[in-house]
Amino acid sequence: MGCSTTRRYALERISTGTHNALTDRTMPNLFLRLFAEADASEAFVLADRLRKTIEAVVSRASVRTVRPYWKIPEYQEICLEVSALVDPGQALTALTSQLGSGWTLLNAREAIWNQSDQSSFAEPLVRWAHVEVQE
């Protein structure tokens, strides 16, 4: 029942005045899944704030899913895809540092955050988060 991701490659031609430039639209290389104790309207606002926070740190993010969490009806599941222009491992470190304290690194590609007295998250409605590098 988790969020699924779609990997995309696209090359977009952009007109820049008198000549054309090719820009590489990179595929998402980080994936963030979190649960917030919120109603649907709060969750959409929260997802947009998180997107903006992430974009300030690592480049580009998009909200993939906002939906009720099937296991805990009071929670909303929010999933974001992140496209970082830096090394994904560096982006993972930057992202977790920006979003909160108390992350548990599972390995060099994955971290989990749980709400506790020793942890804090940038958004107080968040109860659990998971971020992973994708290839």
Protein Blocks (a to p, Z undefined) as FASTA:
>chain_A
ZZcdddddddddddehjaccdddddddfbdcdddddddfklmmmmmmmmmmmmmmmnopa
cdfbdcddfklmmbccdddddddfbdfklmmmmmmmmnoghiacfblmbccddddfkbcc
fblkbmbdcddddZZ
